[in-house]
Amino acid sequence: MFKELGQMMGALKNLGKLKEEAEKFQARLADLFVEGSAGGGMVRVRANARMEVLRIEISPDAPLQDREMLEDLIAAAVNQALVKAREVASEEVQKMAQSLGVPLGLGLPGLS
């Protein structure tokens, strides 16, 4: 318990640095890209680690006449891309926290 308290006090001393690093972190997430796909690649979605969908590509082979199926393929590809984006963002949070010596789970803004 005292060790955790000491770690938290150390983190509070570096709050300015933490804020600066959190801002850099958010900018870095915008430059980390992932892709999701569905229907054997008929629908492909590009997103970044800020959970922003950047592009949706629909193959000419996609079932354009079957609107319901196409909607399902788009939803599946978007969901896959966002899952990957969350994984990448989580890895980046862990790297940043480790480099700053901040234990995860403190609930600091931009770190959880």
C-alpha positions as CSV (number, residue, x, y, z in Angstrom):
1,M,0.0,0.0,0.0
2,F,2.8,2.4,0.9
3,K,4.6,1.6,-2.4
4,E,1.5,2.4,-4.4
5,L,1.0,5.6,-2.5
6,G,4.6,6.6,-3.2
7,Q,4.1,5.8,-6.9
8,M,1.0,8.0,-6.9
9,M,2.8,10.9,-5.2
10,G,5.6,10.6,-7.7
11,A,3.1,10.7,-10.5
12,L,1.5,13.8,-9.0
13,K,4.8,15.6,-8.9
14,N,5.2,15.0,-12.6
15,L,1.6,16.1,-13.5
16,G,2.8,18.8,-15.9
17,K,4.9,16.3,-17.7
18,L,2.1,13.8,-17.7
19,K,-0.3,16.4,-19.3
20,E,2.3,17.2,-22.0
21,E,2.8,13.5,-22.7
22,A,-0.9,12.8,-22.8
23,E,-1.3,15.5,-25.5
24,K,1.6,14.0,-27.5
25,F,0.0,10.6,-27.0
26,Q,-3.4,11.8,-28.5
27,A,-1.5,13.2,-31.5
28,R,0.4,9.9,-31.9
29,L,-2.8,7.9,-31.9
30,A,-4.1,9.8,-34.9
31,D,-1.1,8.5,-36.8
32,L,-1.5,4.9,-35.9
33,F,-3.6,3.1,-38.5
34,V,-5.5,-0.2,-38.5
35,E,-7.7,-2.0,-41.0
36,G,-10.7,-4.1,-40.7
37,S,-12.4,-6.2,-43.4
38,A,-15.4,-8.4,-44.0
39,G,-16.7,-10.6,-46.7
40,G,-13.3,-11.8,-47.8
41,G,-12.1,-8.3,-48.3
42,M,-15.3,-7.0,-50.1
43,V,-15.5,-4.3,-47.5
44,R,-12.4,-2.7,-46.0
45,V,-12.3,0.0,-43.3
46,R,-9.3,2.1,-42.4
47,A,-9.3,3.7,-38.9
48,N,-6.8,5.3,-36.6
49,A,-6.1,4.6,-32.9
50,R,-8.3,7.6,-32.0
51,M,-11.3,5.4,-33.1
52,E,-11.9,7.6,-36.1
53,V,-13.0,5.8,-39.3
54,L,-10.9,7.3,-42.1
55,R,-12.0,5.4,-45.2
56,I,-14.4,2.7,-46.3
57,E,-13.7,0.8,-49.5
58,I,-16.3,-1.4,-51.1
59,S,-15.1,-3.8,-53.7
60,P,-16.9,-3.9,-57.1
61,D,-17.5,-7.6,-56.2
62,A,-19.6,-6.6,-53.1
63,P,-23.3,-7.5,-53.2
64,L,-24.4,-3.9,-54.0
65,Q,-27.9,-5.1,-54.9
66,D,-28.3,-6.8,-51.4
67,R,-28.5,-3.7,-49.2
68,E,-28.9,-5.6,-46.0
69,M,-25.9,-7.8,-46.6
70,L,-23.8,-4.8,-47.5
71,E,-24.8,-3.0,-44.4
72,D,-23.8,-6.1,-42.3
73,L,-20.5,-6.3,-44.1
74,I,-19.8,-2.6,-43.4
75,A,-20.7,-2.9,-39.7
76,A,-18.5,-6.0,-39.4
77,A,-15.5,-4.3,-41.0
78,V,-16.0,-1.2,-38.9
79,N,-16.2,-3.2,-35.7
80,Q,-13.1,-5.2,-36.6
81,A,-11.2,-2.0,-37.3
82,L,-12.3,-0.4,-34.0
83,V,-11.3,-3.5,-32.0
84,K,-7.8,-3.3,-33.6
85,A,-7.7,0.4,-32.9
86,R,-8.5,-0.2,-29.2
87,E,-5.8,-2.8,-29.0
88,V,-3.2,-0.5,-30.5
89,A,-4.3,2.4,-28.3
90,S,-4.0,0.2,-25.2
91,E,-0.5,-0.9,-26.2
92,E,0.5,2.7,-26.6
93,V,-1.0,3.6,-23.2
94,Q,1.1,0.8,-21.6
95,K,4.3,2.0,-23.3
96,M,3.7,5.6,-22.3
97,A,2.9,4.7,-18.7
98,Q,5.9,2.5,-18.4
99,S,8.2,5.2,-19.9
100,L,6.9,7.7,-17.3
101,G,7.0,5.3,-14.4
102,V,3.3,5.6,-13.9
103,P,1.4,2.5,-12.6
104,L,-1.6,1.7,-14.7
105,G,-5.0,1.9,-13.0
106,L,-4.6,5.3,-11.4
107,G,-7.4,6.7,-13.5
108,L,-5.4,9.6,-14.8
109,P,-7.0,11.6,-17.7
110,G,-5.9,10.4,-21.0
111,L,-4.2,7.3,-19.6
112,S,-7.0,4.9,-19.1
